């Protein structure tokens, strides 16, 4: 029998699900209509196109409906819905509700779908002749993405996963047999604490916009192949490709900034599979931009252009497959949810691979080709070479990242390299050097043919300046490894070569986007190199402590234990752990840094408060705190803390000890932290005590002075005899508990029982501190890179407009 | 020979180089037995924590030394030395992957991956990576 559940709000879910179904059907319809419009001739074309537009609009509006409904469910805490329950909680501040929205797989697909719609609507009204075939491809991608949200079973195979399923549908538990089960579900599971960071509010939408924008060049390329218009598509697609490179790059760097600011792996990049998965298509898309330019100006490199554009989109789908199918399993620190849709993801990947390969193969022979090779002294040749280097660089990252996939296919059991950084760097460092040098060579050469003499003349001063800068960097920073010096030189050469380019473009500064972007890239590489080559672990115990004979003396010990209030000198710093404070769920550890001069005097000081969440489910989640200076960052995070909840409860006071005091002698007792002096006995009791001891034969207090470093205080325990019975009124303060036991008139002494407060376990924190020199160059370079790309996007957009108006005129 | 062909050859050669290095640098999931027989090679060893009572981490003495015993899939057990702090949730991990090599009877782990039941991803486990303090190469 069905249970009639109480208190469930089923309307939003039903509405949401209706939107999901509608969005899927509408996208399918849009795909069909636009496909017919592409295929039909003349008079019928327009009516199909109109239908396609209507269908795409309906699709777009229903996706917005899904977004609004899902947000409503999360924002108003409808925990009968699984999505809200598993990703949000009542304590979550509003801006993190937004993060909760895309924490789950369904939410991130929704975000991606949403960006496709925005892009699709712009294309609908700007692509003109290209609208039908381009929108057919976009709509096909929307069919694929919308189906990820359907959540229905077809022949026992689950298609998609709906964000609107109820908690009781998603899980099985005895509680759901009760009609009023909702009364017991008062709060959600909450957002992963690692994601409760401002970067995680902004990073996913930017990254997914980058993902989404790769569909535009892909759609234009397929449209070009389909319509046999091999060159016309490049002009409208170029600004979009540049835009995609800019946004995807920004998204990737934001992920790095998040890692640097709130994760504790000590850096911004770790060659983690998830990072790699989005880096690879970024590299191929940069390659695509360069050959698109080359083809546009000279007619060379067309096949490479098609391959790179198509491969980029496929790699985006592959990245999604890698990160969403659970295939990476235990090779990544990111946690993955496998919603059982790997099969579906593979089908989509397959559809677009087949589509791309089919058109490429079918048209390959028809491509316009040049009979003669381009000159070695021409820009297009080096653009082509640069793109090949980028392709190889992408291939290398891809090959290693895909090891878990090869394991699945071939049934092998190969593990990723034990030293991933060394493995990637041995390839990526030379590639970066090549690419940097090529930016200057390519920029300073002209399209078609340059005169070698003129070229070498222009190369002169960037070369000399680069040698100068290289010396000025590697000597003071003591970077003596050959490959590193080569990378410094390459960055400097790229920097000055592109500055030279900018100088000549000064009058037409709007066209200098490429030079600016290259300068940004050169600065980034310089920042990456200096900050990682000269990264310095500060937290090394230099107290000369013996670790015993088992341990290698040379071993670097990067974690250091700091006892509370006990300063420790590490490198040029004196560091003191001064205490913690709690603002649930975060525990903040105050670490006081004093920078020391050579003569050990304090140059300046600052406080860092790295925080940690002691999460019952996830253990210690440590987030660093970083002091930023212009020339370097000092980064600190805790690696171990005392979990106060696991410390055994100790009695508040130690066992009391009996002390005998001689009256009238100011008798003194030394205690652990205090000095206790008996000043005398007193029968003139306080009003409160007088009341308590009213009618007693004897009522006397011992006047005790407690001397401490902080000052003196008084304690007055009382002893009384009433009707022959002894009464004792103890005196207590923050450190002591004193009981007046007895008076011995014969010897003129009294006896006191004194219990000292238990100090509790000594507090400590274990932390790691790293100095990153010149890391600001990386962030500065990123900003310059983005400015350069924005300039290039604008420039290419204006150019596309000009060409379009010339064509219609 | 045309220049295009030359470029193609260099391209293919580099790609082959990439593949060879990927295979060469990759490690493999093995048991202690294999690691014992090849003491110079780095391996991933999968196992479970055994004898939790002999797990040793005394930050007051050395904050960078953590030792424990691990039993691999075949039941072979070894002491594992890790130069770093003890992962906070270590006792709770269902499965531990250690990356490193054998040194005599002990396994020197460069990296520890722990798998714990996760709160935030209901149907999967949480994978966490811990990297040891780099040791100087001899």
Interface residues (C-beta under 8 A of the other chain):
Chain A: X86 X171 X189 X190 X192 X265 X326 X329 X330 X332 X333 X335 X336 X337 X338 X373 X376 X385 X388 X392 X395 X396 X399 X400 X403 X413 X414 X415 X416 X417 X418 X419 X422 X423 X426 X427 X541 X547 X548 X551 X552 X554 X555 X556 X557 X558 X559 X560 X561 X614 X617 X618 X619 X620 X639 X640 X643 X764 X766
Chain B: X2 X3 X4 X7 X11 X14 X15 X18 X19 X21 X22 X25 X26 X27 X28 X29 X42 X43 X44 X59 X60 X61 X62 X63 X64 X65 X83 X84 X85 X86 X87 X88 X89 X92 X97 X99 X100 X110 X111 X113 X115 X116 X118 X119 X120 X121 X122 X123 X124 X125 X126 X127 X128 X129 X131 X133 X134 X135 X136
